[in-house]
Amino acid sequence: MVDRKHERQSNLELLRIVAMVMIICCHFATYNDFGPTNIFSTKILGLSMLRLGGKTGVILFVMITGYFMISKPFKWKRIMDLSRQTIFFSIVMALLAFVTEGIRPGVVGVLKIVFPLLLENYWFPTDFALILLLSPILNKLVHHNDKRLLFYDL
């Protein structure tokens, strides 16, 4: 019998990719100017569906990541890697904003650029770092409680 822990789970990987596309579509709909729209137009309906898909995509992405991480041990390296990546992209975006728009951040802005996770400059990486920090506790709760307690319906 094949061990499920080491077998690729293409269906969940594909669902995670679909979730990422949904999140990108939400950002596209949210951060672009589509001009004036009638409240009952199909354009508003389409944009609303893209935004709703983004919220669903975030939920799916986090749940699938939790499923894959439930059996992995806690490592500070994951949090440090996330922090380095977030700082890198934060600096790149600040430089692009300066070069293209001439935007100069103040002291608080610079601190948010240099410490984006600690100062909650971006909500998702900050929340994801918190989930990573809480993962040992969450994993113990899942592994050491019976299924009736985990699936207790209020």
N, C-alpha and C positions, 0 to 999 in steps of 0.2 A: 504494500500500500504506500502511496506517495504521501510524504509529510506536507501538510497544508501550509506550514509556517514558511517553508523554503520554496514553495511552488509560486510561480508568478500568477497574480490574480489580475489578468488583463481586463476583466469586466470592471473592476473597481478603479483600475488605472485609467480606463477610458472614461468612466464616470467623473473622475477627478479632472480630466482634461475638459470635458463638457462643462463642469462647474467653473473652470477657469475662463472658458469662452463666455459663459453667462456673466461673470464678473466684469470682463472686458466690455461686453455689450452694455452693461449698466453704466460703466464709466463713460462710454461713448455717448449714451443718452443723457447723462447727467451733466457732463462738462462741455457740451457743445451747444451753440446757440442755433436753434432751429427756427427762429423768427416767431412772429405772432401766430397763435393758433386759436381756433375756436374751441371752446370747452367741450363740445360734443363731436370733435373731429376724429377721424381715424388716426391722424398723426399723434394726438394726445393719447389715444388708446395704445398705439404701438410703443410710444416712449414709456408709458406706464408699465407695459408688459416687460420691456427691456429692464427697467429699474427693478421690478419685482423679481425678475429672473436673476438679477445680480445678488439680491438678498438671499434667495434660495441657493445660489451658487456658493456663497460664503458658508452657509450652514452645511451644505454637502461637503465642501472642501474640508472643513474642520472635523466633521464626523468621520470622513474617510481617513484623514490623517490620524485621528484618535484610534481608529480601528487598527491601523498599521503600527502605531506606537505602543499599544497596550502591553505588548510582550517585550518591549525594548527597555533596557536599563536607563536610568537617568544619567545624562552626561552634560557637564557644563559646556563642553565644546559646541553643542547644538545652540545654546544660548549665545555664546561668544560669536559663532559664525553668523547667526541672525543679526546680532548687533553690528558686526563689521559690515555686512551687506547693507544694512539699513543706513549706517553712517556714510558708506560710499555713495549710495544713490541719493542721499540727502545732500551731500556736497555737490554731486554732479548736477542735481536739479537747481541748487542755489546758484551755481556757476552759470548754468543756462539762463536762469532768470536774470542774472546780472548782465550777461553778454547780449541777450536778445531784447530785454526790456529796461535795463539799467537799474534794476531793483537792488537796493542795498539794505540788507537786514540790520536792525538795531542790535543792541547787546542781547536782548532776550531772544531775538531771531537767531543770532549766531549760536547761543547756547542750545537752542532747539535743533539746530543743524548738527552740532557736534555731539549732542546727547539726545538723539531722537526717541530712544526707548524710555529713558528715565523721565523725560519731560513730555511724553505722550504727543510727539509731533505728528505721528502717523498712528491711527487707532489700531489697525490690524496687526502690524508687527509688535506693538506694545501688548495687545491682548494675547497674541500668540506666544510671546515670551512668558507671560504670566501663566498660560496653560502649560508650557514646558516646565516652569518652576513647580507647578502644582501636580505635575504628572506622577511623581512617586506616590503622593497621597491618593490621587484618583485611582491609580493602578492597584494599590493595596485595598482600597474600598471595593473595587470590582472583583479582585481575586479572592478576597477573604469574606465575602458575604454570599449568602445563597441566592439563587435566582428569584425566589419569591420576594425577597427584600428589594432587589434591584428593580423588579418590574411591578412593584406595589403601585396600584392605581388609587389615587386619592379620590 
